[in-house]
Amino acid sequence: MAWLSSNVISSRIVALGILEGIEDLIINGKIKGGRYAFTNANKLVNQVGATGVVDVLDRKDIKEIVVSDLDAMDKTQVN
């Protein structure tokens, strides 16, 4: 998947945290899966990286960031 070649996804922990967050939101019916879920999750993590150090966050922290904020982002398809 091309998404995983993104510079923000250079860390396996970050990638898995994003995927788990998106999966959690889809399973709980908060968003629909699709391109915008992934691109907006990348934007969200980039924003966090600009204000904090993403490398010190663990997988669970990344997942919580995605779960708490992704459904409110522009173009993310909500259920």
mmCIF file of the N, C-alpha and C atoms, coordinates in Angstrom:
data_MODEL
# 
_entry.id   MODEL 
# 
loop_
_atom_site.group_PDB 
_atom_site.id 
_atom_site.type_symbol 
_atom_site.label_atom_id 
_atom_site.label_alt_id 
_atom_site.label_comp_id 
_atom_site.label_asym_id 
_atom_site.label_entity_id 
_atom_site.label_seq_id 
_atom_site.pdbx_PDB_ins_code 
_atom_site.Cartn_x 
_atom_site.Cartn_y 
_atom_site.Cartn_z 
_atom_site.occupancy 
_atom_site.B_iso_or_equiv 
_atom_site.pdbx_formal_charge 
_atom_site.auth_seq_id 
_atom_site.auth_comp_id 
_atom_site.auth_asym_id 
_atom_site.auth_atom_id 
_atom_site.pdbx_PDB_model_num 
ATOM 1   N N  . MET A 1 1  ? 0.848   -1.172 0.000  1.00 0.00 ? 1  MET A N  1 
ATOM 2   C CA . MET A 1 1  ? 0.000   0.000  0.000  1.00 0.00 ? 1  MET A CA 1 
ATOM 3   C C  . MET A 1 1  ? 0.896   1.238  0.000  1.00 0.00 ? 1  MET A C  1 
ATOM 4   N N  . ALA A 1 2  ? 0.602   2.158  -0.886 1.00 0.00 ? 2  ALA A N  1 
ATOM 5   C CA . ALA A 1 2  ? 1.414   3.367  -1.020 1.00 0.00 ? 2  ALA A CA 1 
ATOM 6   C C  . ALA A 1 2  ? 1.387   4.206  0.251  1.00 0.00 ? 2  ALA A C  1 
ATOM 7   N N  . TRP A 1 3  ? 0.296   4.158  0.971  1.00 0.00 ? 3  TRP A N  1 
ATOM 8   C CA . TRP A 1 3  ? 0.169   4.944  2.201  1.00 0.00 ? 3  TRP A CA 1 
ATOM 9   C C  . TRP A 1 3  ? 1.294   4.641  3.173  1.00 0.00 ? 3  TRP A C  1 
ATOM 10  N N  . LEU A 1 4  ? 1.693   3.408  3.242  1.00 0.00 ? 4  LEU A N  1 
ATOM 11  C CA . LEU A 1 4  ? 2.726   3.015  4.188  1.00 0.00 ? 4  LEU A CA 1 
ATOM 12  C C  . LEU A 1 4  ? 4.112   3.524  3.789  1.00 0.00 ? 4  LEU A C  1 
ATOM 13  N N  . SER A 1 5  ? 4.268   3.995  2.548  1.00 0.00 ? 5  SER A N  1 
ATOM 14  C CA . SER A 1 5  ? 5.560   4.534  2.133  1.00 0.00 ? 5  SER A CA 1 
ATOM 15  C C  . SER A 1 5  ? 5.697   6.015  2.463  1.00 0.00 ? 5  SER A C  1 
ATOM 16  N N  . SER A 1 6  ? 4.653   6.591  3.037  1.00 0.00 ? 6  SER A N  1 
ATOM 17  C CA . SER A 1 6  ? 4.683   8.004  3.409  1.00 0.00 ? 6  SER A CA 1 
ATOM 18  C C  . SER A 1 6  ? 5.766   8.251  4.453  1.00 0.00 ? 6  SER A C  1 
ATOM 19  N N  . ASN A 1 7  ? 6.340   9.435  4.429  1.00 0.00 ? 7  ASN A N  1 
ATOM 20  C CA . ASN A 1 7  ? 7.395   9.774  5.395  1.00 0.00 ? 7  ASN A CA 1 
ATOM 21  C C  . ASN A 1 7  ? 6.908   9.723  6.832  1.00 0.00 ? 7  ASN A C  1 
ATOM 22  N N  . VAL A 1 8  ? 5.646   10.074 7.058  1.00 0.00 ? 8  VAL A N  1 
ATOM 23  C CA . VAL A 1 8  ? 5.128   10.058 8.428  1.00 0.00 ? 8  VAL A CA 1 
ATOM 24  C C  . VAL A 1 8  ? 5.032   8.639  8.972  1.00 0.00 ? 8  VAL A C  1 
ATOM 25  N N  . ILE A 1 9  ? 4.985   7.665  8.068  1.00 0.00 ? 9  ILE A N  1 
ATOM 26  C CA . ILE A 1 9  ? 4.805   6.283  8.485  1.00 0.00 ? 9  ILE A CA 1 
ATOM 27  C C  . ILE A 1 9  ? 6.151   5.551  8.484  1.00 0.00 ? 9  ILE A C  1 
ATOM 28  N N  . SER A 1 10 ? 7.206   6.227  8.792  1.00 0.00 ? 10 SER A N  1 
ATOM 29  C CA . SER A 1 10 ? 8.508   5.577  8.826  1.00 0.00 ? 10 SER A CA 1 
ATOM 30  C C  . SER A 1 10 ? 8.638   4.681  10.053 1.00 0.00 ? 10 SER A C  1 
ATOM 31  N N  . SER A 1 11 ? 7.789   4.891  11.029 1.00 0.00 ? 11 SER A N  1 
ATOM 32  C CA . SER A 1 11 ? 7.816   4.096  12.245 1.00 0.00 ? 11 SER A CA 1 
ATOM 33  C C  . SER A 1 11 ? 6.679   3.077  12.223 1.00 0.00 ? 11 SER A C  1 
ATOM 34  N N  . ARG A 1 12 ? 7.016   1.844  12.473 1.00 0.00 ? 12 ARG A N  1 
ATOM 35  C CA . ARG A 1 12 ? 5.998   0.779  12.519 1.00 0.00 ? 12 ARG A CA 1 
ATOM 36  C C  . ARG A 1 12 ? 4.981   1.051  13.626 1.00 0.00 ? 12 ARG A C  1 
ATOM 37  N N  . ILE A 1 13 ? 5.432   1.568  14.749 1.00 0.00 ? 13 ILE A N  1 
ATOM 38  C CA . ILE A 1 13 ? 4.542   1.864  15.870 1.00 0.00 ? 13 ILE A CA 1 
ATOM 39  C C  . ILE A 1 13 ? 3.512   2.919  15.475 1.00 0.00 ? 13 ILE A C  1 
ATOM 40  N N  . VAL A 1 14 ? 3.946   3.954  14.775 1.00 0.00 ? 14 VAL A N  1 
ATOM 41  C CA . VAL A 1 14 ? 3.030   5.004  14.328 1.00 0.00 ? 14 VAL A CA 1 
ATOM 42  C C  . VAL A 1 14 ? 2.025   4.426  13.334 1.00 0.00 ? 14 VAL A C  1 
ATOM 43  N N  . ALA A 1 15 ? 2.509   3.652  12.377 1.00 0.00 ? 15 ALA A N  1 
ATOM 44  C CA . ALA A 1 15 ? 1.622   3.058  11.372 1.00 0.00 ? 15 ALA A CA 1 
ATOM 45  C C  . ALA A 1 15 ? 0.564   2.172  12.020 1.00 0.00 ? 15 ALA A C  1 
ATOM 46  N N  . LEU A 1 16 ? 0.976   1.321  12.935 1.00 0.00 ? 16 LEU A N  1 
ATOM 47  C CA . LEU A 1 16 ? 0.024   0.424  13.592 1.00 0.00 ? 16 LEU A CA 1 
ATOM 48  C C  . LEU A 1 16 ? -0.958  1.190  14.477 1.00 0.00 ? 16 LEU A C  1 
ATOM 49  N N  . GLY A 1 17 ? -0.491  2.251  15.122 1.00 0.00 ? 17 GLY A N  1 
ATOM 50  C CA . GLY A 1 17 ? -1.387  3.075  15.931 1.00 0.00 ? 17 GLY A CA 1 
ATOM 51  C C  . GLY A 1 17 ? -2.457  3.735  15.078 1.00 0.00 ? 17 GLY A C  1 
ATOM 52  N N  . ILE A 1 18 ? -2.059  4.257  13.905 1.00 0.00 ? 18 ILE A N  1 
ATOM 53  C CA . ILE A 1 18 ? -3.024  4.872  12.987 1.00 0.00 ? 18 ILE A CA 1 
ATOM 54  C C  . ILE A 1 18 ? -4.020  3.833  12.495 1.00 0.00 ? 18 ILE A C  1 
ATOM 55  N N  . LEU A 1 19 ? -3.523  2.686  12.069 1.00 0.00 ? 19 LEU A N  1 
ATOM 56  C CA . LEU A 1 19 ? -4.418  1.634  11.568 1.00 0.00 ? 19 LEU A CA 1 
ATOM 57  C C  . LEU A 1 19 ? -5.400  1.164  12.640 1.00 0.00 ? 19 LEU A C  1 
ATOM 58  N N  . GLU A 1 20 ? -4.930  0.993  13.865 1.00 0.00 ? 20 GLU A N  1 
ATOM 59  C CA . GLU A 1 20 ? -5.816  0.573  14.947 1.00 0.00 ? 20 GLU A CA 1 
ATOM 60  C C  . GLU A 1 20 ? -6.863  1.637  15.256 1.00 0.00 ? 20 GLU A C  1 
ATOM 61  N N  . GLY A 1 21 ? -6.463  2.901  15.194 1.00 0.00 ? 21 GLY A N  1 
ATOM 62  C CA . GLY A 1 21 ? -7.417  3.978  15.436 1.00 0.00 ? 21 GLY A CA 1 
ATOM 63  C C  . GLY A 1 21 ? -8.506  4.027  14.377 1.00 0.00 ? 21 GLY A C  1 
ATOM 64  N N  . ILE A 1 22 ? -8.106  3.916  13.106 1.00 0.00 ? 22 ILE A N  1 
ATOM 65  C CA . ILE A 1 22 ? -9.088  3.904  12.017 1.00 0.00 ? 22 ILE A CA 1 
ATOM 66  C C  . ILE A 1 22 ? -9.996  2.694  12.141 1.00 0.00 ? 22 ILE A C  1 
ATOM 67  N N  . GLU A 1 23 ? -9.418  1.538  12.428 1.00 0.00 ? 23 GLU A N  1 
ATOM 68  C CA . GLU A 1 23 ? -10.210 0.313  12.592 1.00 0.00 ? 23 GLU A CA 1 
ATOM 69  C C  . GLU A 1 23 ? -11.236 0.472  13.715 1.00 0.00 ? 23 GLU A C  1 
ATOM 70  N N  . ASP A 1 24 ? -10.813 1.037  14.832 1.00 0.00 ? 24 ASP A N  1 
ATOM 71  C CA . ASP A 1 24 ? -11.702 1.240  15.969 1.00 0.00 ? 24 ASP A CA 1 
ATOM 72  C C  . ASP A 1 24 ? -12.881 2.134  15.586 1.00 0.00 ? 24 ASP A C  1 
ATOM 73  N N  . LEU A 1 25 ? -12.604 3.226  14.876 1.00 0.00 ? 25 LEU A N  1 
ATOM 74  C CA . LEU A 1 25 ? -13.668 4.147  14.466 1.00 0.00 ? 25 LEU A CA 1 
ATOM 75  C C  . LEU A 1 25 ? -14.635 3.492  13.478 1.00 0.00 ? 25 LEU A C  1 
ATOM 76  N N  . ILE A 1 26 ? -14.111 2.682  12.562 1.00 0.00 ? 26 ILE A N  1 
ATOM 77  C CA . ILE A 1 26 ? -14.971 1.992  11.593 1.00 0.00 ? 26 ILE A CA 1 
ATOM 78  C C  . ILE A 1 26 ? -15.834 0.953  12.296 1.00 0.00 ? 26 ILE A C  1 
ATOM 79  N N  . ILE A 1 27 ? -15.239 0.154  13.148 1.00 0.00 ? 27 ILE A N  1 
ATOM 80  C CA . ILE A 1 27 ? -15.976 -0.893 13.861 1.00 0.00 ? 27 ILE A CA 1 
ATOM 81  C C  . ILE A 1 27 ? -17.079 -0.300 14.730 1.00 0.00 ? 27 ILE A C  1 
ATOM 82  N N  . ASN A 1 28 ? -16.802 0.843  15.348 1.00 0.00 ? 28 ASN A N  1 
ATOM 83  C CA . ASN A 1 28 ? -17.799 1.485  16.209 1.00 0.00 ? 28 ASN A CA 1 
ATOM 84  C C  . ASN A 1 28 ? -18.776 2.364  15.441 1.00 0.00 ? 28 ASN A C  1 
ATOM 85  N N  . GLY A 1 29 ? -18.691 2.340  14.113 1.00 0.00 ? 29 GLY A N  1 
ATOM 86  C CA . GLY A 1 29 ? -19.648 3.051  13.278 1.00 0.00 ? 29 GLY A CA 1 
ATOM 87  C C  . GLY A 1 29 ? -19.507 4.566  13.298 1.00 0.00 ? 29 GLY A C  1 
ATOM 88  N N  . LYS A 1 30 ? -18.343 5.070  13.695 1.00 0.00 ? 30 LYS A N  1 
ATOM 89  C CA . LYS A 1 30 ? -18.156 6.525  13.765 1.00 0.00 ? 30 LYS A CA 1 
ATOM 90  C C  . LYS A 1 30 ? -17.717 7.125  12.443 1.00 0.00 ? 30 LYS A C  1 
ATOM 91  N N  . ILE A 1 31 ? -16.969 6.359  11.631 1.00 0.00 ? 31 ILE A N  1 
ATOM 92  C CA . ILE A 1 31 ? -16.562 6.825  10.308 1.00 0.00 ? 31 ILE A CA 1 
ATOM 93  C C  . ILE A 1 31 ? -16.694 5.671  9.327  1.00 0.00 ? 31 ILE A C  1 
ATOM 94  N N  . LYS A 1 32 ? -16.676 6.024  8.036  1.00 0.00 ? 32 LYS A N  1 
ATOM 95  C CA . LYS A 1 32 ? -16.602 5.027  6.987  1.00 0.00 ? 32 LYS A CA 1 
ATOM 96  C C  . LYS A 1 32 ? -15.153 4.930  6.554  1.00 0.00 ? 32 LYS A C  1 
ATOM 97  N N  . GLY A 1 33 ? -14.730 3.750  6.188  1.00 0.00 ? 33 GLY A N  1 
ATOM 98  C CA . GLY A 1 33 ? -13.376 3.589  5.695  1.00 0.00 ? 33 GLY A CA 1 
ATOM 99  C C  . GLY A 1 33 ? -13.244 4.243  4.337  1.00 0.00 ? 33 GLY A C  1 
ATOM 100 N N  . GLY A 1 34 ? -12.052 4.491  3.928  1.00 0.00 ? 34 GLY A N  1 
ATOM 101 C CA . GLY A 1 34 ? -11.820 5.094  2.627  1.00 0.00 ? 34 GLY A CA 1 
ATOM 102 C C  . GLY A 1 34 ? -10.575 5.943  2.632  1.00 0.00 ? 34 GLY A C  1 
ATOM 103 N N  . ARG A 1 35 ? -10.303 6.517  1.501  1.00 0.00 ? 35 ARG A N  1 
ATOM 104 C CA . ARG A 1 35 ? -9.083  7.295  1.308  1.00 0.00 ? 35 ARG A CA 1 
ATOM 105 C C  . ARG A 1 35 ? -8.945  8.419  2.319  1.00 0.00 ? 35 ARG A C  1 
ATOM 106 N N  . TYR A 1 36 ? -10.037 9.146  2.584  1.00 0.00 ? 36 TYR A N  1 
ATOM 107 C CA . TYR A 1 36 ? -9.944  10.297 3.486  1.00 0.00 ? 36 TYR A CA 1 
ATOM 108 C C  . TYR A 1 36 ? -9.643  9.893  4.924  1.00 0.00 ? 36 TYR A C  1 
ATOM 109 N N  . ALA A 1 37 ? -10.053 8.723  5.326  1.00 0.00 ? 37 ALA A N  1 
ATOM 110 C CA . ALA A 1 37 ? -9.715  8.266  6.675  1.00 0.00 ? 37 ALA A CA 1 
ATOM 111 C C  . ALA A 1 37 ? -8.202  8.181  6.825  1.00 0.00 ? 37 ALA A C  1 
ATOM 112 N N  . PHE A 1 38 ? -7.534  7.655  5.817  1.00 0.00 ? 38 PHE A N  1 
ATOM 113 C CA . PHE A 1 38 ? -6.081  7.501  5.874  1.00 0.00 ? 38 PHE A CA 1 
ATOM 114 C C  . PHE A 1 38 ? -5.357  8.826  5.688  1.00 0.00 ? 38 PHE A C  1 
ATOM 115 N N  . THR A 1 39 ? -5.790  9.631  4.716  1.00 0.00 ? 39 THR A N  1 
ATOM 116 C CA . THR A 1 39 ? -5.100  10.904 4.488  1.00 0.00 ? 39 THR A CA 1 
ATOM 117 C C  . THR A 1 39 ? -5.304  11.853 5.667  1.00 0.00 ? 39 THR A C  1 
ATOM 118 N N  . ASN A 1 40 ? -6.509  11.865 6.239  1.00 0.00 ? 40 ASN A N  1 
ATOM 119 C CA . ASN A 1 40 ? -6.752  12.730 7.390  1.00 0.00 ? 40 ASN A CA 1 
ATOM 120 C C  . ASN A 1 40 ? -6.018  12.239 8.630  1.00 0.00 ? 40 ASN A C  1 
ATOM 121 N N  . ALA A 1 41 ? -5.893  10.931 8.784  1.00 0.00 ? 41 ALA A N  1 
ATOM 122 C CA . ALA A 1 41 ? -5.116  10.397 9.912  1.00 0.00 ? 41 ALA A CA 1 
ATOM 123 C C  . ALA A 1 41 ? -3.652  10.828 9.774  1.00 0.00 ? 41 ALA A C  1 
ATOM 124 N N  . ASN A 1 42 ? -3.118  10.807 8.556  1.00 0.00 ? 42 ASN A N  1 
ATOM 125 C CA . ASN A 1 42 ? -1.746  11.277 8.329  1.00 0.00 ? 42 ASN A CA 1 
ATOM 126 C C  . ASN A 1 42 ? -1.613  12.751 8.672  1.00 0.00 ? 42 ASN A C  1 
ATOM 127 N N  . LYS A 1 43 ? -2.588  13.566 8.252  1.00 0.00 ? 43 LYS A N  1 
ATOM 128 C CA . LYS A 1 43 ? -2.563  14.994 8.566  1.00 0.00 ? 43 LYS A CA 1 
ATOM 129 C C  . LYS A 1 43 ? -2.578  15.209 10.081 1.00 0.00 ? 43 LYS A C  1 
ATOM 130 N N  . LEU A 1 44 ? -3.418  14.439 10.750 1.00 0.00 ? 44 LEU A N  1 
ATOM 131 C CA . LEU A 1 44 ? -3.541  14.551 12.197 1.00 0.00 ? 44 LEU A CA 1 
ATOM 132 C C  . LEU A 1 44 ? -2.225  14.229 12.897 1.00 0.00 ? 44 LEU A C  1 
ATOM 133 N N  . VAL A 1 45 ? -1.598  13.150 12.487 1.00 0.00 ? 45 VAL A N  1 
ATOM 134 C CA . VAL A 1 45 ? -0.323  12.766 13.097 1.00 0.00 ? 45 VAL A CA 1 
ATOM 135 C C  . VAL A 1 45 ? 0.762   13.788 12.743 1.00 0.00 ? 45 VAL A C  1 
ATOM 136 N N  . ASN A 1 46 ? 0.719   14.330 11.536 1.00 0.00 ? 46 ASN A N  1 
ATOM 137 C CA . ASN A 1 46 ? 1.674   15.386 11.176 1.00 0.00 ? 46 ASN A CA 1 
ATOM 138 C C  . ASN A 1 46 ? 1.491   16.609 12.063 1.00 0.00 ? 46 ASN A C  1 
ATOM 139 N N  . GLN A 1 47 ? 0.253   16.969 12.369 1.00 0.00 ? 47 GLN A N  1 
ATOM 140 C CA . GLN A 1 47 ? -0.008  18.108 13.248 1.00 0.00 ? 47 GLN A CA 1 
ATOM 141 C C  . GLN A 1 47 ? 0.531   17.848 14.645 1.00 0.00 ? 47 GLN A C  1 
ATOM 142 N N  . VAL A 1 48 ? 0.317   16.645 15.140 1.00 0.00 ? 48 VAL A N  1 
ATOM 143 C CA . VAL A 1 48 ? 0.841   16.287 16.459 1.00 0.00 ? 48 VAL A CA 1 
ATOM 144 C C  . VAL A 1 48 ? 2.364   16.318 16.427 1.00 0.00 ? 48 VAL A C  1 
ATOM 145 N N  . GLY A 1 49 ? 2.945   15.832 15.337 1.00 0.00 ? 49 GLY A N  1 
ATOM 146 C CA . GLY A 1 49 ? 4.397   15.829 15.198 1.00 0.00 ? 49 GLY A CA 1 
ATOM 147 C C  . GLY A 1 49 ? 4.988   17.225 15.150 1.00 0.00 ? 49 GLY A C  1 
ATOM 148 N N  . ALA A 1 50 ? 4.208   18.175 14.654 1.00 0.00 ? 50 ALA A N  1 
ATOM 149 C CA . ALA A 1 50 ? 4.688   19.557 14.593 1.00 0.00 ? 50 ALA A CA 1 
ATOM 150 C C  . ALA A 1 50 ? 4.696   20.216 15.970 1.00 0.00 ? 50 ALA A C  1 
ATOM 151 N N  . THR A 1 51 ? 3.859   19.740 16.863 1.00 0.00 ? 51 THR A N  1 
ATOM 152 C CA . THR A 1 51 ? 3.780   20.343 18.190 1.00 0.00 ? 51 THR A CA 1 
ATOM 153 C C  . THR A 1 51 ? 4.394   19.466 19.277 1.00 0.00 ? 51 THR A C  1 
ATOM 154 N N  . GLY A 1 52 ? 4.655   18.212 18.955 1.00 0.00 ? 52 GLY A N  1 
ATOM 155 C CA . GLY A 1 52 ? 5.243   17.294 19.929 1.00 0.00 ? 52 GLY A CA 1 
ATOM 156 C C  . GLY A 1 52 ? 6.158   16.330 19.208 1.00 0.00 ? 52 GLY A C  1 
ATOM 157 N N  . VAL A 1 53 ? 6.743   15.454 19.925 1.00 0.00 ? 53 VAL A N  1 
ATOM 158 C CA . VAL A 1 53 ? 7.648   14.488 19.328 1.00 0.00 ? 53 VAL A CA 1 
ATOM 159 C C  . VAL A 1 53 ? 6.906   13.162 19.195 1.00 0.00 ? 53 VAL A C  1 
ATOM 160 N N  . VAL A 1 54 ? 6.515   12.841 17.963 1.00 0.00 ? 54 VAL A N  1 
ATOM 161 C CA . VAL A 1 54 ? 5.739   11.634 17.703 1.00 0.00 ? 54 VAL A CA 1 
ATOM 162 C C  . VAL A 1 54 ? 6.524   10.381 18.073 1.00 0.00 ? 54 VAL A C  1 
ATOM 163 N N  . ASP A 1 55 ? 7.839   10.432 17.924 1.00 0.00 ? 55 ASP A N  1 
ATOM 164 C CA . ASP A 1 55 ? 8.672   9.255  18.185 1.00 0.00 ? 55 ASP A CA 1 
ATOM 165 C C  . ASP A 1 55 ? 8.619   8.783  19.634 1.00 0.00 ? 55 ASP A C  1 
ATOM 166 N N  . VAL A 1 56 ? 8.261   9.655  20.562 1.00 0.00 ? 56 VAL A N  1 
ATOM 167 C CA . VAL A 1 56 ? 8.193   9.228  21.954 1.00 0.00 ? 56 VAL A CA 1 
ATOM 168 C C  . VAL A 1 56 ? 6.824   8.668  22.327 1.00 0.00 ? 56 VAL A C  1 
ATOM 169 N N  . LEU A 1 57 ? 5.862   8.787  21.417 1.00 0.00 ? 57 LEU A N  1 
ATOM 170 C CA . LEU A 1 57 ? 4.535   8.238  21.675 1.00 0.00 ? 57 LEU A CA 1 
ATOM 171 C C  . LEU A 1 57 ? 4.533   6.757  21.348 1.00 0.00 ? 57 LEU A C  1 
ATOM 172 N N  . ASP A 1 58 ? 3.757   5.991  22.097 1.00 0.00 ? 58 ASP A N  1 
ATOM 173 C CA . ASP A 1 58 ? 3.651   4.575  21.776 1.00 0.00 ? 58 ASP A CA 1 
ATOM 174 C C  . ASP A 1 58 ? 2.408   4.340  20.910 1.00 0.00 ? 58 ASP A C  1 
ATOM 175 N N  . ARG A 1 59 ? 2.239   3.106  20.519 1.00 0.00 ? 59 ARG A N  1 
ATOM 176 C CA . ARG A 1 59 ? 1.155   2.704  19.616 1.00 0.00 ? 59 ARG A CA 1 
ATOM 177 C C  . ARG A 1 59 ? -0.212  3.096  20.168 1.00 0.00 ? 59 ARG A C  1 
ATOM 178 N N  . LYS A 1 60 ? -0.410  2.891  21.444 1.00 0.00 ? 60 LYS A N  1 
ATOM 179 C CA . LYS A 1 60 ? -1.683  3.215  22.086 1.00 0.00 ? 60 LYS A CA 1 
ATOM 180 C C  . LYS A 1 60 ? -1.945  4.721  22.062 1.00 0.00 ? 60 LYS A C  1 
ATOM 181 N N  . ASP A 1 61 ? -0.904  5.520  22.287 1.00 0.00 ? 61 ASP A N  1 
ATOM 182 C CA . ASP A 1 61 ? -1.048  6.977  22.249 1.00 0.00 ? 61 ASP A CA 1 
ATOM 183 C C  . ASP A 1 61 ? -1.482  7.454  20.866 1.00 0.00 ? 61 ASP A C  1 
ATOM 184 N N  . ILE A 1 62 ? -0.850  6.913  19.826 1.00 0.00 ? 62 ILE A N  1 
ATOM 185 C CA . ILE A 1 62 ? -1.196  7.280  18.450 1.00 0.00 ? 62 ILE A CA 1 
ATOM 186 C C  . ILE A 1 62 ? -2.633  6.890  18.152 1.00 0.00 ? 62 ILE A C  1 
ATOM 187 N N  . LYS A 1 63 ? -3.023  5.687  18.571 1.00 0.00 ? 63 LYS A N  1 
ATOM 188 C CA . LYS A 1 63 ? -4.402  5.226  18.348 1.00 0.00 ? 63 LYS A CA 1 
ATOM 189 C C  . LYS A 1 63 ? -5.387  6.183  19.013 1.00 0.00 ? 63 LYS A C  1 
ATOM 190 N N  . GLU A 1 64 ? -5.117  6.585  20.235 1.00 0.00 ? 64 GLU A N  1 
ATOM 191 C CA . GLU A 1 64 ? -6.028  7.481  20.959 1.00 0.00 ? 64 GLU A CA 1 
ATOM 192 C C  . GLU A 1 64 ? -6.147  8.846  20.270 1.00 0.00 ? 64 GLU A C  1 
ATOM 193 N N  . ILE A 1 65 ? -5.055  9.341  19.721 1.00 0.00 ? 65 ILE A N  1 
ATOM 194 C CA . ILE A 1 65 ? -5.102  10.606 18.989 1.00 0.00 ? 65 ILE A CA 1 
ATOM 195 C C  . ILE A 1 65 ? -6.010  10.470 17.776 1.00 0.00 ? 65 ILE A C  1 
ATOM 196 N N  . VAL A 1 66 ? -5.849  9.383  17.032 1.00 0.00 ? 66 VAL A N  1 
ATOM 197 C CA . VAL A 1 66 ? -6.676  9.156  15.841 1.00 0.00 ? 66 VAL A CA 1 
ATOM 198 C C  . VAL A 1 66 ? -8.141  8.987  16.229 1.00 0.00 ? 66 VAL A C  1 
ATOM 199 N N  . VAL A 1 67 ? -8.414  8.168  17.242 1.00 0.00 ? 67 VAL A N  1 
ATOM 200 C CA . VAL A 1 67 ? -9.795  7.911  17.658 1.00 0.00 ? 67 VAL A CA 1 
ATOM 201 C C  . VAL A 1 67 ? -10.471 9.181  18.166 1.00 0.00 ? 67 VAL A C  1 
ATOM 202 N N  . SER A 1 68 ? -9.745  10.009 18.898 1.00 0.00 ? 68 SER A N  1 
ATOM 203 C CA . SER A 1 68 ? -10.381 11.185 19.495 1.00 0.00 ? 68 SER A CA 1 
ATOM 204 C C  . SER A 1 68 ? -10.604 12.320 18.504 1.00 0.00 ? 68 SER A C  1 
ATOM 205 N N  . ASP A 1 69 ? -9.832  12.389 17.427 1.00 0.00 ? 69 ASP A N  1 
ATOM 206 C CA . ASP A 1 69 ? -9.903  13.556 16.556 1.00 0.00 ? 69 ASP A CA 1 
ATOM 207 C C  . ASP A 1 69 ? -10.257 13.306 15.099 1.00 0.00 ? 69 ASP A C  1 
ATOM 208 N N  . LEU A 1 70 ? -10.103 12.102 14.587 1.00 0.00 ? 70 LEU A N  1 
ATOM 209 C CA . LEU A 1 70 ? -10.262 11.860 13.152 1.00 0.00 ? 70 LEU A CA 1 
ATOM 210 C C  . LEU A 1 70 ? -11.668 12.114 12.644 1.00 0.00 ? 70 LEU A C  1 
ATOM 211 N N  . ASP A 1 71 ? -12.686 11.714 13.385 1.00 0.00 ? 71 ASP A N  1 
ATOM 212 C CA . ASP A 1 71 ? -14.056 11.857 12.882 1.00 0.00 ? 71 ASP A CA 1 
ATOM 213 C C  . ASP A 1 71 ? -14.495 13.310 12.735 1.00 0.00 ? 71 ASP A C  1 
ATOM 214 N N  . ALA A 1 72 ? -13.786 14.235 13.364 1.00 0.00 ? 72 ALA A N  1 
ATOM 215 C CA . ALA A 1 72 ? -14.139 15.653 13.272 1.00 0.00 ? 72 ALA A CA 1 
ATOM 216 C C  . ALA A 1 72 ? -13.446 16.363 12.107 1.00 0.00 ? 72 ALA A C  1 
ATOM 217 N N  . MET A 1 73 ? -12.518 15.680 11.443 1.00 0.00 ? 73 MET A N  1 
ATOM 218 C CA . MET A 1 73 ? -11.764 16.342 10.378 1.00 0.00 ? 73 MET A CA 1 
ATOM 219 C C  . MET A 1 73 ? -12.583 16.442 9.103  1.00 0.00 ? 73 MET A C  1 
ATOM 220 N N  . ASP A 1 74 ? -12.302 17.493 8.339  1.00 0.00 ? 74 ASP A N  1 
ATOM 221 C CA . ASP A 1 74 ? -12.957 17.753 7.068  1.00 0.00 ? 74 ASP A CA 1 
ATOM 222 C C  . ASP A 1 74 ? -12.794 16.571 6.120  1.00 0.00 ? 74 ASP A C  1 
ATOM 223 N N  . LYS A 1 75 ? -13.849 16.197 5.446  1.00 0.00 ? 75 LYS A N  1 
ATOM 224 C CA . LYS A 1 75 ? -13.908 15.161 4.422  1.00 0.00 ? 75 LYS A CA 1 
ATOM 225 C C  . LYS A 1 75 ? -13.888 13.738 4.953  1.00 0.00 ? 75 LYS A C  1 
ATOM 226 N N  . THR A 1 76 ? -13.678 13.525 6.246  1.00 0.00 ? 76 THR A N  1 
ATOM 227 C CA . THR A 1 76 ? -13.787 12.175 6.772  1.00 0.00 ? 76 THR A CA 1 
ATOM 228 C C  . THR A 1 76 ? -15.255 11.817 6.771  1.00 0.00 ? 76 THR A C  1 
ATOM 229 N N  . GLN A 1 77 ? -15.598 10.711 6.142  1.00 0.00 ? 77 GLN A N  1 
ATOM 230 C CA . GLN A 1 77 ? -16.988 10.326 6.014  1.00 0.00 ? 77 GLN A CA 1 
ATOM 231 C C  . GLN A 1 77 ? -17.468 9.702  7.318  1.00 0.00 ? 77 GLN A C  1 
ATOM 232 N N  . VAL A 1 78 ? -18.416 10.389 7.963  1.00 0.00 ? 78 VAL A N  1 
ATOM 233 C CA . VAL A 1 78 ? -18.955 9.880  9.224  1.00 0.00 ? 78 VAL A CA 1 
ATOM 234 C C  . VAL A 1 78 ? -20.249 9.138  8.961  1.00 0.00 ? 78 VAL A C  1 
ATOM 235 N N  . ASN A 1 79 ? -20.551 8.207  9.847  1.00 0.00 ? 79 ASN A N  1 
ATOM 236 C CA . ASN A 1 79 ? -21.810 7.451  9.738  1.00 0.00 ? 79 ASN A CA 1 
ATOM 237 C C  . ASN A 1 79 ? -22.925 8.188  10.415 1.00 0.00 ? 79 ASN A C  1 
# 
